[in-house]
């Protein structure tokens, strides 16, 4: 189910949480077997750690698309947040491409009440809509 009832202020606060997690190295890029799109994207565009950080720091509230109810057992209370940004990247043939980057964030809070991120990022593979554009 798509969740679209967010204010600009809520999304701006969410982005601050995301950037804090990146600054404090409390994020993980999903690279499990079922996340082959993430792996392929990272390899095809040589998305090293520095590029990942730059992508995450360039996130803007206008890139926000929607929230999703998390359907994973044990974390159903956590919404997922979907953004899509455009960025020029170099492909493996060293050619520049304008890419729509699909980013999905699962924000987890640990027992110390610190936030941690699980991030999915890859080329956009489905239609999206923006709430604040």
N, C-alpha and C positions, 0 to 999 in steps of 0.2 A: 504494500500500500504506500503510495506517494504521500509525503507530508510536506505541505507548502505554507503552513500557517506560522511563518517566522517573520520577525521584524528585522529591519536593517541593523538595529542595535544588537539583537541577539546574534546575528551572523558575524558582525564585527567583533563581538566578544568571543565567539567561537574561534575566529581566526587568530585572536590574541592567544588563546589557549594552545592552538596548533603551533604558532610560532614559538611560544614558551617551551613546548615539548621538544621542538626541533633544536632550539638554542641549548637546552639541557640534555640533549641526546636521549630523550625518552620517547623514541618512535622506532617503528620497525616497518620495513617494506615487506608486504606479503609475497613470499617467494616459494610457497609450498607447491606441490605438484599440480594442484587444481588452479593455480594462478599462473598458467603458462603465458597468458597475455602480458602480465607484468614482466616476466623473465624475457620474453621476446622483445618487448619495448625497450627494456634496459640494455639489452645486447645490441639491438638494431641502431639505437641512437647513442650508444656509449654513455649511458646515464650513470656516471660515477657519483660518489658521495657528494662532491662539491656541486655538481649539477642538480642532484636531488634537493639539496639544501636550498639552492637558488630558486628552484621551481616552487618549493614550499613557502619560501619567504616572499615570493611575488604574488601569492594568492591574494585576491581582492574579493570583497563581499559581493561585487557584481558578477563574479564567476560562480556564485552559488546557484544550484539548480533545484534541489529538493532534498528532503530527508526521506529515509526509508526505515520501516520497522525492522529491527534485527530479528531474524527468524532462527538464529543459532541457539541451541539449547544452553541454558544457563546464563545467557546475556540478552534475553529478550527485552529487558528494560532499557537497553542502550539503543538509541537511534543511530543510524548510519547517516552520514552527511556527504552529499554528492556535489562536486564542483566540476566545471569544465573551463579550462583556460586555453588560450592560443599562445603558442610560442614557436619561434624559429629554432630548429634543431638541425644538427648535421647528422646525416644518415651514414651508414657504413661505407658508402662510396664518396664520402666527404662533400656531399651536395646538401645545400640548405633546403629545408622543407618547413612550411608553416603547418604545425600539427595542432589538432585539438586534443588536449591532454585531459583525459577523464580521471578524476581523483575521487576516491571514496575513503572516508575516514570513519574509523570505529574508535571512539574516545572512551577509554577505560579509566576508572578511578580505583586506585589500590587502597589497602588498609591504612596507609599513611595520608590518605586523601590527596595523593598526587595523581595528576593525569598522565596517561600513557596513550600513545597513538598506534593504531595498526592501520597502515596506509596501503591502498591499492592504487596503482597509477599505470595507465596504458593509453594507447590511442583510443579515442572515442569510437565505440562500436555500436551505438544505438542513438536514436534521436533524443535530444535533451531540450529542455526549456529553461530559461533563466527567470528568476522571480524579480530581480531588481534591474532589468534592462528594458 
